[in-house]
Amino acid sequence: MEVVRLSPDPASASVPAWPRGPGGVGEVFRVAVPLMISTGCLSAVLFADRTLLLWYDGASMSAAMAAGNFFWALICLPIGIASMTGAFVAQYVGGGQPERVGRLLWQAVWMSLTTIPLFGLAALYARELFVWTGQAPALLELETVYMQTLMVGALGGVLETALSGFFSGTHRTMTVMWINIAAAVLNLVLDIPLIFGWGVIPSLGIVGAGWASVISFWFKALAYLVLMAGPRFQEVYQLRSGFRPDRRLMRRLLFYGLPAGLQSVAEAGAFTVIILQIGQLGNLPLQATTMAINFNMIAFVPLIGVSIAASVLVGQHLPRSGPRFAVRAALTSLSIALLYSCGWAVLYLGAPQWLLSLYRQGLAVTEGEVLSPAGEETDQAIALAVILLRFVATYVVFDSIQLVLAGVLRGAGDTWFVLLATVVASSAALGLGLALEPESGRLMFWWWVVTGWVWSLAALMTGRFLQGRWKTIRLVGAEH
């Protein structure tokens, strides 16, 4: 096969080869599929966590949904900044400057370490945060202890996001995939004994699920560090010699990364407020919402892998060969995402009972046809979740559009528009929701708010992509 090297530097023998057909299906699949599997592992773990918690105690699953979203809203700013390392690495390699990669990654590490005081304060005042949002008393303590546990792994989550950008940005997505698979297996193996107890290990319930996640976060961060510490990458990428702080590069990382982080804050913040509003309605509406969101997440989270792949490929093609192949990669990524999301939309509409029947497994049933109280509540939640999955089916395709095109724009460096569009759409959805919330039918009302929010994001990202300004932006310059 004819290949073209990503870097003209003769020392870059370890830089992966660029296959024929840049931006085509083969290249996008080669980058995207391992990333889809990687992010799919996250959705599988979250799905399993919440399902196991339902089998342990329905209230624990509801609390894990609310507290987990609150946790994400608190950490997504630094994670959003750290996630830009993949786009930076891609443009450095595509622009023939792989020796600058190490310095860039170290700036991301220094930025990650500055989050320690923030995460400590969030853990300390977790209960006050949930009291302030008016959560149901039955869920308050569970939400508090779950979020406090997760905060122990927050720094690990930021670090692994920053370090994984090296492997995705240099097309080593198989490495990212295998580390995420290993972390997912570790999390699931720990879940059962830590949640339900086993031998000398006591039953910890929702706290056990939290500790399984914490261990998984730190496992990934340490695995990336170990792989990067070897001599294999030192000569080309100068990972060790880039140790020193670089104010100019840090400012560049923050300039392009801060919008990505703030975009995540706007999205996660608005979604968390909506979940907390639903949480005020009681356990049953929140439990049904959690069930529907769990299946939505199975469709959504792997698409993050396609978005990352689009970002990396656009980031490498723009400085190397101009916009032609970048546009091709973007459209190919979008086509893959649309096919994938359409398949899930059909399942949500055609087989919701079959999907949701999983939640009946593991629950106690009394003699005959009479269900236990836990079983009756779960059946009521499943009946409600069938209706909510219809909402998911109406927006899941639009969600794939906005997610992939936002990745394209970020890969090019158009991060400030992505931020502005997200803030406008999220603020409008949340503001209208809070202003117009009715006295009755509040659960369905908030699901309509979510649906309209996703539609508006898809429209904004599509308009910006078609306008084309992103084709002229460059994240990195020629300075050394």
Contacts in CASP RR format, 6 or more apart in sequence:
PFRMAT RR
TARGET T0000
AUTHOR 0000-0000-0000
METHOD contacts of the structure
MODEL  1
MEVVRLSPDPASASVPAWPRGPGGVGEVFRVAVPLMISTGCLSAVLFADR
TLLLWYDGASMSAAMAAGNFFWALICLPIGIASMTGAFVAQYVGGGQPER
VGRLLWQAVWMSLTTIPLFGLAALYARELFVWTGQAPALLELETVYMQTL
MVGALGGVLETALSGFFSGTHRTMTVMWINIAAAVLNLVLDIPLIFGWGV
IPSLGIVGAGWASVISFWFKALAYLVLMAGPRFQEVYQLRSGFRPDRRLM
RRLLFYGLPAGLQSVAEAGAFTVIILQIGQLGNLPLQATTMAINFNMIAF
VPLIGVSIAASVLVGQHLPRSGPRFAVRAALTSLSIALLYSCGWAVLYLG
APQWLLSLYRQGLAVTEGEVLSPAGEETDQAIALAVILLRFVATYVVFDS
IQLVLAGVLRGAGDTWFVLLATVVASSAALGLGLALEPESGRLMFWWWVV
TGWVWSLAALMTGRFLQGRWKTIRLVGAEH
1 19 0 8 1.000
1 20 0 8 1.000
2 20 0 8 1.000
3 17 0 8 1.000
3 18 0 8 1.000
3 19 0 8 1.000
3 20 0 8 1.000
4 17 0 8 1.000
4 18 0 8 1.000
5 12 0 8 1.000
5 15 0 8 1.000
5 17 0 8 1.000
5 18 0 8 1.000
6 12 0 8 1.000
6 15 0 8 1.000
6 16 0 8 1.000
6 17 0 8 1.000
6 18 0 8 1.000
6 93 0 8 1.000
6 94 0 8 1.000
6 96 0 8 1.000
6 98 0 8 1.000
6 316 0 8 1.000
6 320 0 8 1.000
7 15 0 8 1.000
7 93 0 8 1.000
7 94 0 8 1.000
7 95 0 8 1.000
7 96 0 8 1.000
7 97 0 8 1.000
7 98 0 8 1.000
7 236 0 8 1.000
8 96 0 8 1.000
9 96 0 8 1.000
9 98 0 8 1.000
9 99 0 8 1.000
9 236 0 8 1.000
11 235 0 8 1.000
11 236 0 8 1.000
12 98 0 8 1.000
12 236 0 8 1.000
13 236 0 8 1.000
14 232 0 8 1.000
14 233 0 8 1.000
14 235 0 8 1.000
14 236 0 8 1.000
15 93 0 8 1.000
15 98 0 8 1.000
15 170 0 8 1.000
15 236 0 8 1.000
16 170 0 8 1.000
16 171 0 8 1.000
16 172 0 8 1.000
19 26 0 8 1.000
19 27 0 8 1.000
19 30 0 8 1.000
21 27 0 8 1.000
22 317 0 8 1.000
22 321 0 8 1.000
22 325 0 8 1.000
22 328 0 8 1.000
22 329 0 8 1.000
23 313 0 8 1.000
23 317 0 8 1.000
23 325 0 8 1.000
23 326 0 8 1.000
23 328 0 8 1.000
23 329 0 8 1.000
23 332 0 8 1.000
24 328 0 8 1.000
24 329 0 8 1.000
24 332 0 8 1.000
25 332 0 8 1.000
25 336 0 8 1.000
27 313 0 8 1.000
27 329 0 8 1.000
27 332 0 8 1.000
28 309 0 8 1.000
28 310 0 8 1.000
28 313 0 8 1.000
28 329 0 8 1.000
28 332 0 8 1.000
28 333 0 8 1.000
28 336 0 8 1.000
29 336 0 8 1.000
30 171 0 8 1.000
30 173 0 8 1.000
31 168 0 8 1.000
31 171 0 8 1.000
31 173 0 8 1.000
31 309 0 8 1.000
31 312 0 8 1.000
31 313 0 8 1.000
32 173 0 8 1.000
32 305 0 8 1.000
32 306 0 8 1.000
32 308 0 8 1.000
32 309 0 8 1.000
32 310 0 8 1.000
32 333 0 8 1.000
32 336 0 8 1.000
33 173 0 8 1.000
34 173 0 8 1.000
34 174 0 8 1.000
34 176 0 8 1.000
34 177 0 8 1.000
35 168 0 8 1.000
35 173 0 8 1.000
35 176 0 8 1.000
35 177 0 8 1.000
35 304 0 8 1.000
35 305 0 8 1.000
35 306 0 8 1.000
35 308 0 8 1.000
35 309 0 8 1.000
36 302 0 8 1.000
36 303 0 8 1.000
36 305 0 8 1.000
36 306 0 8 1.000
37 177 0 8 1.000
37 180 0 8 1.000
37 181 0 8 1.000
37 302 0 8 1.000
38 173 0 8 1.000
38 176 0 8 1.000
38 177 0 8 1.000
38 179 0 8 1.000
38 180 0 8 1.000
38 181 0 8 1.000
38 305 0 8 1.000
39 180 0 8 1.000
39 301 0 8 1.000
39 302 0 8 1.000
39 303 0 8 1.000
39 304 0 8 1.000
39 305 0 8 1.000
39 308 0 8 1.000
40 180 0 8 1.000
40 298 0 8 1.000
40 301 0 8 1.000
40 302 0 8 1.000
41 180 0 8 1.000
41 181 0 8 1.000
41 183 0 8 1.000
41 184 0 8 1.000
42 180 0 8 1.000
42 184 0 8 1.000
42 301 0 8 1.000
43 297 0 8 1.000
43 298 0 8 1.000
43 300 0 8 1.000
43 301 0 8 1.000
43 302 0 8 1.000
44 184 0 8 1.000
44 188 0 8 1.000
44 298 0 8 1.000
45 184 0 8 1.000
45 187 0 8 1.000
45 188 0 8 1.000
45 213 0 8 1.000
45 216 0 8 1.000
46 294 0 8 1.000
46 297 0 8 1.000
46 301 0 8 1.000
47 294 0 8 1.000
47 297 0 8 1.000
47 298 0 8 1.000
48 187 0 8 1.000
48 188 0 8 1.000
48 191 0 8 1.000
49 64 0 8 1.000
49 187 0 8 1.000
49 191 0 8 1.000
49 209 0 8 1.000
49 210 0 8 1.000
49 212 0 8 1.000
49 213 0 8 1.000
50 61 0 8 1.000
50 64 0 8 1.000
50 65 0 8 1.000
50 290 0 8 1.000
50 294 0 8 1.000
51 61 0 8 1.000
51 294 0 8 1.000
51 358 0 8 1.000
51 359 0 8 1.000
52 191 0 8 1.000
52 192 0 8 1.000
52 195 0 8 1.000
52 196 0 8 1.000
52 209 0 8 1.000
53 60 0 8 1.000
53 61 0 8 1.000
53 64 0 8 1.000
53 195 0 8 1.000
53 205 0 8 1.000
53 206 0 8 1.000
53 209 0 8 1.000
54 60 0 8 1.000
54 61 0 8 1.000
54 287 0 8 1.000
54 359 0 8 1.000
54 363 0 8 1.000
54 378 0 8 1.000
55 361 0 8 1.000
55 362 0 8 1.000
55 363 0 8 1.000
56 195 0 8 1.000
56 196 0 8 1.000
56 203 0 8 1.000
56 205 0 8 1.000
56 206 0 8 1.000
57 205 0 8 1.000
57 206 0 8 1.000
58 283 0 8 1.000
58 287 0 8 1.000
58 374 0 8 1.000
58 377 0 8 1.000
58 378 0 8 1.000
59 138 0 8 1.000
59 139 0 8 1.000
59 142 0 8 1.000
59 283 0 8 1.000
60 142 0 8 1.000
60 205 0 8 1.000
60 206 0 8 1.000
60 209 0 8 1.000
61 287 0 8 1.000
61 290 0 8 1.000
62 139 0 8 1.000
62 279 0 8 1.000
62 283 0 8 1.000
62 286 0 8 1.000
62 287 0 8 1.000
62 290 0 8 1.000
63 139 0 8 1.000
63 142 0 8 1.000
63 143 0 8 1.000
63 146 0 8 1.000
63 206 0 8 1.000
64 142 0 8 1.000
64 146 0 8 1.000
64 206 0 8 1.000
64 209 0 8 1.000
64 290 0 8 1.000
65 275 0 8 1.000
65 286 0 8 1.000
65 289 0 8 1.000
65 290 0 8 1.000
65 293 0 8 1.000
66 130 0 8 1.000
66 135 0 8 1.000
66 139 0 8 1.000
66 143 0 8 1.000
66 275 0 8 1.000
66 276 0 8 1.000
66 279 0 8 1.000
66 286 0 8 1.000
67 130 0 8 1.000
67 142 0 8 1.000
67 143 0 8 1.000
67 144 0 8 1.000
67 146 0 8 1.000
67 147 0 8 1.000
67 150 0 8 1.000
68 146 0 8 1.000
68 147 0 8 1.000
68 150 0 8 1.000
69 268 0 8 1.000
69 271 0 8 1.000
69 272 0 8 1.000
69 275 0 8 1.000
70 129 0 8 1.000
70 130 0 8 1.000
70 143 0 8 1.000
70 147 0 8 1.000
70 272 0 8 1.000
70 276 0 8 1.000
71 147 0 8 1.000
71 150 0 8 1.000
71 151 0 8 1.000
71 154 0 8 1.000
72 268 0 8 1.000
72 272 0 8 1.000
73 265 0 8 1.000
73 268 0 8 1.000
73 269 0 8 1.000
73 271 0 8 1.000
73 272 0 8 1.000
74 118 0 8 1.000
74 119 0 8 1.000
74 122 0 8 1.000
74 151 0 8 1.000
74 154 0 8 1.000
75 115 0 8 1.000
75 119 0 8 1.000
75 154 0 8 1.000
75 157 0 8 1.000
75 158 0 8 1.000
76 261 0 8 1.000
76 264 0 8 1.000
76 265 0 8 1.000
76 267 0 8 1.000
76 268 0 8 1.000
77 261 0 8 1.000
77 262 0 8 1.000
77 264 0 8 1.000
77 265 0 8 1.000
78 111 0 8 1.000
78 112 0 8 1.000
78 115 0 8 1.000
78 158 0 8 1.000
78 261 0 8 1.000
79 157 0 8 1.000
79 158 0 8 1.000
79 161 0 8 1.000
79 261 0 8 1.000
79 264 0 8 1.000
80 161 0 8 1.000
80 257 0 8 1.000
80 260 0 8 1.000
80 261 0 8 1.000
80 263 0 8 1.000
80 264 0 8 1.000
81 108 0 8 1.000
81 111 0 8 1.000
81 253 0 8 1.000
81 254 0 8 1.000
81 257 0 8 1.000
81 258 0 8 1.000
81 260 0 8 1.000
81 261 0 8 1.000
82 108 0 8 1.000
82 111 0 8 1.000
82 112 0 8 1.000
82 158 0 8 1.000
82 159 0 8 1.000
82 161 0 8 1.000
82 162 0 8 1.000
83 161 0 8 1.000
83 162 0 8 1.000
83 165 0 8 1.000
83 257 0 8 1.000
83 260 0 8 1.000
83 261 0 8 1.000
83 308 0 8 1.000
84 253 0 8 1.000
84 256 0 8 1.000
84 257 0 8 1.000
84 260 0 8 1.000
84 410 0 8 1.000
84 415 0 8 1.000
85 104 0 8 1.000
85 105 0 8 1.000
85 108 0 8 1.000
85 161 0 8 1.000
85 162 0 8 1.000
85 163 0 8 1.000
85 165 0 8 1.000
85 166 0 8 1.000
85 169 0 8 1.000
85 253 0 8 1.000
86 165 0 8 1.000
86 166 0 8 1.000
86 168 0 8 1.000
86 169 0 8 1.000
86 308 0 8 1.000
86 311 0 8 1.000
86 312 0 8 1.000
87 169 0 8 1.000
87 256 0 8 1.000
87 311 0 8 1.000
87 312 0 8 1.000
87 315 0 8 1.000
87 410 0 8 1.000
87 411 0 8 1.000
87 413 0 8 1.000
87 475 0 8 1.000
88 104 0 8 1.000
88 253 0 8 1.000
88 256 0 8 1.000
88 475 0 8 1.000
88 476 0 8 1.000
89 101 0 8 1.000
89 104 0 8 1.000
89 105 0 8 1.000
89 165 0 8 1.000
89 166 0 8 1.000
89 168 0 8 1.000
89 169 0 8 1.000
89 170 0 8 1.000
90 168 0 8 1.000
90 169 0 8 1.000
90 170 0 8 1.000
90 311 0 8 1.000
90 312 0 8 1.000
90 313 0 8 1.000
90 315 0 8 1.000
90 316 0 8 1.000
90 411 0 8 1.000
91 315 0 8 1.000
91 316 0 8 1.000
91 318 0 8 1.000
91 319 0 8 1.000
91 411 0 8 1.000
91 474 0 8 1.000
91 475 0 8 1.000
91 476 0 8 1.000
92 98 0 8 1.000
92 100 0 8 1.000
92 101 0 8 1.000
92 104 0 8 1.000
92 476 0 8 1.000
93 101 0 8 1.000
93 169 0 8 1.000
93 170 0 8 1.000
93 316 0 8 1.000
94 315 0 8 1.000
94 316 0 8 1.000
94 319 0 8 1.000
94 320 0 8 1.000
95 316 0 8 1.000
95 319 0 8 1.000
95 320 0 8 1.000
95 476 0 8 1.000
97 476 0 8 1.000
97 478 0 8 1.000
97 480 0 8 1.000
98 236 0 8 1.000
98 237 0 8 1.000
99 236 0 8 1.000
99 237 0 8 1.000
99 238 0 8 1.000
99 480 0 8 1.000
100 238 0 8 1.000
100 249 0 8 1.000
100 476 0 8 1.000
100 480 0 8 1.000
101 166 0 8 1.000
101 170 0 8 1.000
101 237 0 8 1.000
101 238 0 8 1.000
101 239 0 8 1.000
102 166 0 8 1.000
102 237 0 8 1.000
102 238 0 8 1.000
102 239 0 8 1.000
102 241 0 8 1.000
102 242 0 8 1.000
103 238 0 8 1.000
103 242 0 8 1.000
103 244 0 8 1.000
103 246 0 8 1.000
103 249 0 8 1.000
104 249 0 8 1.000
104 253 0 8 1.000
105 162 0 8 1.000
105 163 0 8 1.000
105 166 0 8 1.000
105 228 0 8 1.000
105 239 0 8 1.000
105 242 0 8 1.000
106 242 0 8 1.000
106 243 0 8 1.000
106 244 0 8 1.000
106 245 0 8 1.000
106 246 0 8 1.000
107 245 0 8 1.000
107 246 0 8 1.000
107 249 0 8 1.000
107 250 0 8 1.000
107 253 0 8 1.000
108 162 0 8 1.000
108 163 0 8 1.000
108 253 0 8 1.000
109 159 0 8 1.000
109 162 0 8 1.000
109 163 0 8 1.000
110 245 0 8 1.000
110 250 0 8 1.000
111 162 0 8 1.000
111 250 0 8 1.000
111 253 0 8 1.000
111 254 0 8 1.000
112 155 0 8 1.000
112 156 0 8 1.000
112 158 0 8 1.000
112 159 0 8 1.000
112 162 0 8 1.000
113 155 0 8 1.000
115 154 0 8 1.000
115 155 0 8 1.000
115 158 0 8 1.000
116 155 0 8 1.000
119 151 0 8 1.000
119 154 0 8 1.000
119 155 0 8 1.000
120 151 0 8 1.000
122 129 0 8 1.000
122 147 0 8 1.000
122 151 0 8 1.000
122 154 0 8 1.000
123 147 0 8 1.000
123 148 0 8 1.000
123 151 0 8 1.000
123 152 0 8 1.000
126 143 0 8 1.000
126 144 0 8 1.000
126 147 0 8 1.000
126 148 0 8 1.000
126 151 0 8 1.000
127 140 0 8 1.000
127 141 0 8 1.000
127 144 0 8 1.000
130 140 0 8 1.000
130 143 0 8 1.000
130 144 0 8 1.000
130 147 0 8 1.000
131 140 0 8 1.000
133 276 0 8 1.000
134 276 0 8 1.000
134 280 0 8 1.000
135 143 0 8 1.000
135 276 0 8 1.000
135 279 0 8 1.000
135 280 0 8 1.000
136 279 0 8 1.000
136 280 0 8 1.000
136 282 0 8 1.000
136 283 0 8 1.000
136 286 0 8 1.000
138 282 0 8 1.000
138 283 0 8 1.000
139 279 0 8 1.000
139 282 0 8 1.000
139 283 0 8 1.000
139 286 0 8 1.000
142 206 0 8 1.000
145 206 0 8 1.000
145 207 0 8 1.000
146 206 0 8 1.000
146 207 0 8 1.000
146 209 0 8 1.000
146 210 0 8 1.000
149 207 0 8 1.000
149 208 0 8 1.000
149 210 0 8 1.000
149 211 0 8 1.000
149 214 0 8 1.000
150 210 0 8 1.000
150 213 0 8 1.000
150 214 0 8 1.000
152 214 0 8 1.000
153 213 0 8 1.000
153 214 0 8 1.000
153 217 0 8 1.000
153 218 0 8 1.000
154 217 0 8 1.000
156 217 0 8 1.000
156 218 0 8 1.000
156 220 0 8 1.000
156 221 0 8 1.000
157 217 0 8 1.000
157 220 0 8 1.000
157 221 0 8 1.000
159 221 0 8 1.000
159 224 0 8 1.000
160 217 0 8 1.000
160 220 0 8 1.000
160 221 0 8 1.000
160 224 0 8 1.000
163 221 0 8 1.000
163 224 0 8 1.000
163 225 0 8 1.000
163 228 0 8 1.000
164 176 0 8 1.000
164 179 0 8 1.000
164 220 0 8 1.000
164 224 0 8 1.000
166 172 0 8 1.000
166 224 0 8 1.000
166 228 0 8 1.000
166 237 0 8 1.000
166 239 0 8 1.000
167 173 0 8 1.000
167 175 0 8 1.000
167 176 0 8 1.000
167 224 0 8 1.000
167 227 0 8 1.000
168 176 0 8 1.000
168 308 0 8 1.000
168 309 0 8 1.000
168 312 0 8 1.000
169 312 0 8 1.000
169 316 0 8 1.000
170 237 0 8 1.000
171 312 0 8 1.000
173 309 0 8 1.000
175 227 0 8 1.000
179 220 0 8 1.000
179 223 0 8 1.000
179 224 0 8 1.000
180 220 0 8 1.000
182 219 0 8 1.000
182 223 0 8 1.000
183 216 0 8 1.000
183 219 0 8 1.000
183 220 0 8 1.000
183 223 0 8 1.000
184 216 0 8 1.000
186 212 0 8 1.000
186 215 0 8 1.000
186 216 0 8 1.000
186 219 0 8 1.000
187 212 0 8 1.000
187 213 0 8 1.000
187 215 0 8 1.000
187 216 0 8 1.000
188 212 0 8 1.000
190 208 0 8 1.000
190 211 0 8 1.000
190 212 0 8 1.000
190 215 0 8 1.000
190 216 0 8 1.000
191 208 0 8 1.000
191 209 0 8 1.000
191 212 0 8 1.000
192 198 0 8 1.000
193 199 0 8 1.000
193 201 0 8 1.000
194 201 0 8 1.000
194 204 0 8 1.000
194 205 0 8 1.000
194 207 0 8 1.000
194 208 0 8 1.000
194 209 0 8 1.000
194 210 0 8 1.000
194 211 0 8 1.000
194 212 0 8 1.000
195 203 0 8 1.000
195 204 0 8 1.000
195 205 0 8 1.000
195 206 0 8 1.000
195 208 0 8 1.000
195 209 0 8 1.000
195 212 0 8 1.000
196 203 0 8 1.000
196 205 0 8 1.000
197 203 0 8 1.000
197 204 0 8 1.000
204 211 0 8 1.000
228 239 0 8 1.000
229 239 0 8 1.000
233 239 0 8 1.000
234 240 0 8 1.000
234 241 0 8 1.000
252 475 0 8 1.000
252 476 0 8 1.000
256 413 0 8 1.000
256 415 0 8 1.000
256 475 0 8 1.000
257 415 0 8 1.000
259 415 0 8 1.000
259 416 0 8 1.000
259 418 0 8 1.000
259 419 0 8 1.000
260 410 0 8 1.000
260 415 0 8 1.000
260 418 0 8 1.000
260 419 0 8 1.000
261 419 0 8 1.000
262 419 0 8 1.000
262 423 0 8 1.000
263 406 0 8 1.000
263 415 0 8 1.000
263 418 0 8 1.000
263 419 0 8 1.000
263 422 0 8 1.000
263 423 0 8 1.000
266 419 0 8 1.000
266 422 0 8 1.000
266 423 0 8 1.000
266 426 0 8 1.000
266 427 0 8 1.000
267 422 0 8 1.000
267 426 0 8 1.000
269 426 0 8 1.000
270 426 0 8 1.000
270 427 0 8 1.000
270 429 0 8 1.000
270 430 0 8 1.000
270 453 0 8 1.000
271 450 0 8 1.000
273 430 0 8 1.000
274 430 0 8 1.000
274 446 0 8 1.000
274 449 0 8 1.000
274 450 0 8 1.000
275 286 0 8 1.000
275 289 0 8 1.000
277 434 0 8 1.000
277 437 0 8 1.000
277 442 0 8 1.000
277 446 0 8 1.000
278 285 0 8 1.000
278 286 0 8 1.000
278 289 0 8 1.000
278 442 0 8 1.000
278 443 0 8 1.000
278 446 0 8 1.000
279 285 0 8 1.000
279 286 0 8 1.000
281 442 0 8 1.000
281 443 0 8 1.000
283 377 0 8 1.000
284 377 0 8 1.000
284 380 0 8 1.000
284 381 0 8 1.000
284 384 0 8 1.000
285 384 0 8 1.000
285 443 0 8 1.000
287 377 0 8 1.000
287 378 0 8 1.000
287 381 0 8 1.000
288 380 0 8 1.000
288 381 0 8 1.000
288 382 0 8 1.000
288 384 0 8 1.000
288 385 0 8 1.000
288 388 0 8 1.000
288 443 0 8 1.000
289 385 0 8 1.000
289 388 0 8 1.000
289 443 0 8 1.000
291 356 0 8 1.000
291 359 0 8 1.000
291 381 0 8 1.000
291 382 0 8 1.000
291 385 0 8 1.000
291 388 0 8 1.000
292 385 0 8 1.000
292 388 0 8 1.000
292 389 0 8 1.000
292 391 0 8 1.000
292 392 0 8 1.000
295 348 0 8 1.000
295 355 0 8 1.000
295 356 0 8 1.000
295 389 0 8 1.000
295 392 0 8 1.000
296 392 0 8 1.000
296 396 0 8 1.000
298 344 0 8 1.000
299 340 0 8 1.000
299 341 0 8 1.000
299 344 0 8 1.000
299 392 0 8 1.000
299 396 0 8 1.000
299 399 0 8 1.000
300 396 0 8 1.000
300 399 0 8 1.000
300 403 0 8 1.000
302 340 0 8 1.000
303 337 0 8 1.000
303 340 0 8 1.000
303 341 0 8 1.000
303 399 0 8 1.000
303 400 0 8 1.000
303 403 0 8 1.000
303 404 0 8 1.000
304 403 0 8 1.000
306 333 0 8 1.000
306 336 0 8 1.000
306 337 0 8 1.000
306 340 0 8 1.000
306 400 0 8 1.000
306 403 0 8 1.000
306 404 0 8 1.000
307 333 0 8 1.000
307 337 0 8 1.000
307 403 0 8 1.000
307 404 0 8 1.000
307 406 0 8 1.000
307 407 0 8 1.000
308 407 0 8 1.000
309 333 0 8 1.000
310 329 0 8 1.000
310 330 0 8 1.000
310 333 0 8 1.000
310 334 0 8 1.000
310 404 0 8 1.000
310 407 0 8 1.000
310 408 0 8 1.000
310 411 0 8 1.000
311 407 0 8 1.000
311 408 0 8 1.000
311 410 0 8 1.000
311 411 0 8 1.000
312 411 0 8 1.000
313 326 0 8 1.000
313 329 0 8 1.000
313 330 0 8 1.000
313 333 0 8 1.000
314 326 0 8 1.000
314 329 0 8 1.000
314 330 0 8 1.000
314 407 0 8 1.000
314 408 0 8 1.000
314 411 0 8 1.000
314 412 0 8 1.000
315 326 0 8 1.000
315 411 0 8 1.000
315 412 0 8 1.000
315 475 0 8 1.000
317 323 0 8 1.000
317 324 0 8 1.000
317 325 0 8 1.000
317 326 0 8 1.000
317 329 0 8 1.000
318 326 0 8 1.000
318 412 0 8 1.000
318 471 0 8 1.000
318 473 0 8 1.000
318 474 0 8 1.000
319 474 0 8 1.000
319 476 0 8 1.000
322 471 0 8 1.000
323 471 0 8 1.000
326 408 0 8 1.000
326 412 0 8 1.000
326 471 0 8 1.000
327 471 0 8 1.000
330 404 0 8 1.000
330 405 0 8 1.000
330 408 0 8 1.000
330 465 0 8 1.000
333 404 0 8 1.000
333 408 0 8 1.000
334 400 0 8 1.000
334 401 0 8 1.000
334 404 0 8 1.000
334 405 0 8 1.000
337 400 0 8 1.000
337 401 0 8 1.000
337 403 0 8 1.000
337 404 0 8 1.000
338 397 0 8 1.000
338 400 0 8 1.000
338 401 0 8 1.000
340 400 0 8 1.000
341 396 0 8 1.000
341 397 0 8 1.000
341 399 0 8 1.000
341 400 0 8 1.000
342 397 0 8 1.000
344 393 0 8 1.000
344 396 0 8 1.000
345 393 0 8 1.000
345 396 0 8 1.000
345 397 0 8 1.000
347 355 0 8 1.000
348 355 0 8 1.000
348 389 0 8 1.000
348 390 0 8 1.000
348 392 0 8 1.000
348 393 0 8 1.000
348 396 0 8 1.000
349 389 0 8 1.000
349 390 0 8 1.000
349 393 0 8 1.000
352 385 0 8 1.000
352 386 0 8 1.000
352 389 0 8 1.000
352 390 0 8 1.000
353 382 0 8 1.000
353 386 0 8 1.000
355 389 0 8 1.000
356 382 0 8 1.000
356 385 0 8 1.000
356 386 0 8 1.000
356 389 0 8 1.000
357 382 0 8 1.000
359 378 0 8 1.000
359 381 0 8 1.000
359 382 0 8 1.000
360 375 0 8 1.000
360 378 0 8 1.000
360 379 0 8 1.000
360 382 0 8 1.000
363 372 0 8 1.000
363 374 0 8 1.000
363 375 0 8 1.000
363 378 0 8 1.000
364 372 0 8 1.000
364 374 0 8 1.000
364 375 0 8 1.000
365 371 0 8 1.000
365 372 0 8 1.000
365 375 0 8 1.000
366 372 0 8 1.000
371 379 0 8 1.000
384 443 0 8 1.000
387 444 0 8 1.000
388 447 0 8 1.000
391 447 0 8 1.000
391 448 0 8 1.000
391 450 0 8 1.000
391 451 0 8 1.000
394 451 0 8 1.000
395 450 0 8 1.000
395 451 0 8 1.000
395 452 0 8 1.000
395 454 0 8 1.000
395 455 0 8 1.000
398 454 0 8 1.000
398 455 0 8 1.000
398 457 0 8 1.000
398 458 0 8 1.000
399 454 0 8 1.000
399 457 0 8 1.000
399 458 0 8 1.000
401 458 0 8 1.000
401 461 0 8 1.000
401 462 0 8 1.000
402 454 0 8 1.000
402 457 0 8 1.000
402 458 0 8 1.000
402 460 0 8 1.000
402 461 0 8 1.000
402 462 0 8 1.000
405 458 0 8 1.000
405 461 0 8 1.000
405 462 0 8 1.000
405 464 0 8 1.000
405 465 0 8 1.000
406 418 0 8 1.000
406 422 0 8 1.000
406 457 0 8 1.000
406 461 0 8 1.000
407 418 0 8 1.000
408 465 0 8 1.000
408 470 0 8 1.000
409 415 0 8 1.000
409 417 0 8 1.000
409 418 0 8 1.000
409 461 0 8 1.000
409 464 0 8 1.000
409 465 0 8 1.000
409 470 0 8 1.000
410 418 0 8 1.000
411 475 0 8 1.000
412 470 0 8 1.000
412 471 0 8 1.000
412 473 0 8 1.000
412 475 0 8 1.000
413 470 0 8 1.000
413 473 0 8 1.000
413 474 0 8 1.000
413 475 0 8 1.000
414 464 0 8 1.000
414 469 0 8 1.000
414 470 0 8 1.000
414 473 0 8 1.000
417 464 0 8 1.000
417 469 0 8 1.000
417 470 0 8 1.000
418 461 0 8 1.000
421 457 0 8 1.000
421 460 0 8 1.000
421 461 0 8 1.000
421 464 0 8 1.000
422 457 0 8 1.000
424 460 0 8 1.000
425 453 0 8 1.000
425 456 0 8 1.000
425 457 0 8 1.000
425 460 0 8 1.000
426 453 0 8 1.000
428 453 0 8 1.000
428 456 0 8 1.000
429 449 0 8 1.000
429 450 0 8 1.000
429 452 0 8 1.000
429 453 0 8 1.000
429 456 0 8 1.000
430 449 0 8 1.000
432 449 0 8 1.000
433 445 0 8 1.000
433 446 0 8 1.000
433 449 0 8 1.000
436 445 0 8 1.000
437 445 0 8 1.000
437 446 0 8 1.000
438 445 0 8 1.000
464 470 0 8 1.000
END
